[in-house]
Amino acid sequence: MREKLEIPCGNDESIDVPARWVVCPRCDGRGQHSNPAIDGHGIGAEEWNGPDWDDESREAYRRGLWDVSCCRCGGRTTVLEVDRERCTPEQLKAVEAHELDQAEAAAERASEARYDY
């Protein structure tokens, strides 16, 4: 069975495009990742060596005891991605427009986060 993804293409319409399963880029195929509530901003040396992290906490973090199911693949370890080689020119146009919309939305969210809107 050939997989497909549904890509929005404006006016409440969508188009099905060919897809393939790939290793999840968020968790690298592990199905889980560190909890963003713990290290979503990164853990610097000052924090890692500070009073909030004892040896037991550091070891628990290294062993992944606080990991959560991957927010991208839901623990499946793989995700569907557009199979561009099997797309028609019309499908590729829709995919590129959707990716541009997604990039613009991400940039807007980042800007709002910077200015705390």
C-alpha positions as a printed NumPy array, in Angstrom:
array([[  0.   ,   0.   ,   0.   ],
       [  1.352,   3.405,  -0.964],
       [  1.239,   6.006,   1.773],
       [ -0.171,   9.502,   1.272],
       [ -0.174,  12.788,   3.128],
       [ -2.941,  15.337,   2.955],
       [ -1.551,  18.819,   2.277],
       [ -3.778,  21.897,   2.74 ],
       [ -3.834,  24.044,  -0.397],
       [ -6.089,  26.957,   0.54 ],
       [ -9.827,  27.615,   0.447],
       [-10.448,  24.736,   2.852],
       [ -9.186,  22.327,   0.194],
       [ -6.397,  19.798,   0.346],
       [ -4.433,  17.544,  -1.961],
       [ -3.134,  14.026,  -1.351],
       [  0.576,  13.619,  -2.063],
       [  2.774,  10.505,  -2.057],
       [  4.61 ,   9.893,   1.215],
       [  7.146,   7.529,   2.714],
       [  8.07 ,   6.51 ,   6.24 ],
       [ 11.354,   7.925,   7.574],
       [ 13.124,   7.866,  10.926],
       [ 11.677,  10.6  ,  13.138],
       [ 14.002,  13.62 ,  13.074],
       [ 12.896,  14.786,  16.553],
       [ 13.857,  11.635,  18.473],
       [ 16.225,  10.034,  15.925],
       [ 14.088,   6.898,  15.963],
       [ 14.19 ,   6.37 ,  19.737],
       [ 10.495,   7.104,  20.256],
       [ 11.258,   9.408,  23.169],
       [ 13.306,  12.464,  24.017],
       [ 14.22 ,  14.501,  27.041],
       [ 11.36 ,  16.333,  28.69 ],
       [ 11.248,  19.914,  27.344],
       [ 10.04 ,  21.059,  30.776],
       [ 13.415,  19.975,  32.142],
       [ 15.818,  21.022,  29.412],
       [ 13.775,  22.781,  26.751],
       [ 16.063,  25.773,  27.011],
       [ 19.211,  23.668,  27.311],
       [ 21.18 ,  22.947,  30.454],
       [ 24.25 ,  25.077,  30.854],
       [ 27.284,  24.194,  32.959],
       [ 26.242,  26.673,  35.642],
       [ 22.834,  25.031,  36.023],
       [ 24.176,  21.453,  35.68 ],
       [ 26.721,  22.062,  38.428],
       [ 24.412,  24.252,  40.521],
       [ 22.512,  23.451,  43.69 ],
       [ 19.407,  22.101,  41.886],
       [ 21.302,  19.167,  40.302],
       [ 22.814,  16.605,  42.634],
       [ 24.695,  13.501,  41.455],
       [ 21.53 ,  11.393,  41.542],
       [ 19.601,  13.906,  39.403],
       [ 22.402,  14.154,  36.852],
       [ 22.585,  10.351,  36.573],
       [ 18.783,  10.085,  36.201],
       [ 18.924,  12.643,  33.393],
       [ 21.761,  10.811,  31.618],
       [ 19.857,   7.512,  31.832],
       [ 16.718,   9.102,  30.37 ],
       [ 14.513,   8.543,  33.415],
       [ 12.707,  11.838,  32.745],
       [ 12.287,  11.289,  29.004],
       [  8.83 ,  11.616,  27.46 ],
       [  7.198,  10.038,  24.432],
       [  8.28 ,  11.879,  21.293],
       [  6.058,  14.856,  20.548],
       [  6.541,  14.382,  16.789],
       [  6.07 ,  10.63 ,  16.223],
       [  4.191,   9.783,  19.438],
       [  6.66 ,   6.996,  20.196],
       [  6.261,   5.266,  16.821],
       [  9.919,   6.113,  15.878],
       [  8.975,   6.979,  12.279],
       [  6.989,   9.732,  10.558],
       [  5.543,  10.233,   7.109],
       [  7.292,  12.705,   4.835],
       [  6.471,  13.823,   1.323],
       [  8.019,  11.561,  -1.31 ],
       [  9.008,  14.282,  -3.763],
       [ 10.242,  11.795,  -6.365],
       [  6.72 ,  10.428,  -6.771],
       [  4.953,  13.812,  -6.782],
       [  3.442,  15.359,  -9.871],
       [  4.364,  18.991, -10.671],
       [  0.961,  20.067,  -9.289],
       [  1.578,  18.165,  -6.048],
       [  5.087,  19.641,  -5.699],
       [  3.68 ,  23.14 ,  -6.136],
       [  1.15 ,  22.499,  -3.357],
       [  3.861,  21.033,  -1.096],
       [  6.162,  24.026,  -1.639],
       [  3.339,  26.496,  -0.951],
       [  2.437,  24.601,   2.235],
       [  6.089,  24.55 ,   3.38 ],
       [  6.345,  28.303,   2.774],
       [  3.176,  28.863,   4.823],
       [  4.594,  26.682,   7.62 ],
       [  7.918,  28.561,   7.61 ],
       [  6.146,  31.927,   7.741],
       [  3.94 ,  30.761,  10.613],
       [  6.992,  29.482,  12.517],
       [  8.804,  32.79 ,  11.984],
       [  5.759,  34.673,  13.252],
       [  5.544,  32.466,  16.367],
       [  9.252,  32.991,  17.02 ],
       [  8.849,  36.745,  16.65 ],
       [  5.878,  36.774,  19.022],
       [  7.824,  34.705,  21.537],
       [ 10.752,  37.121,  21.333],
       [  8.485,  40.073,  22.056],
       [  6.332,  38.122,  24.535],
       [  2.968,  38.637,  22.79 ]])
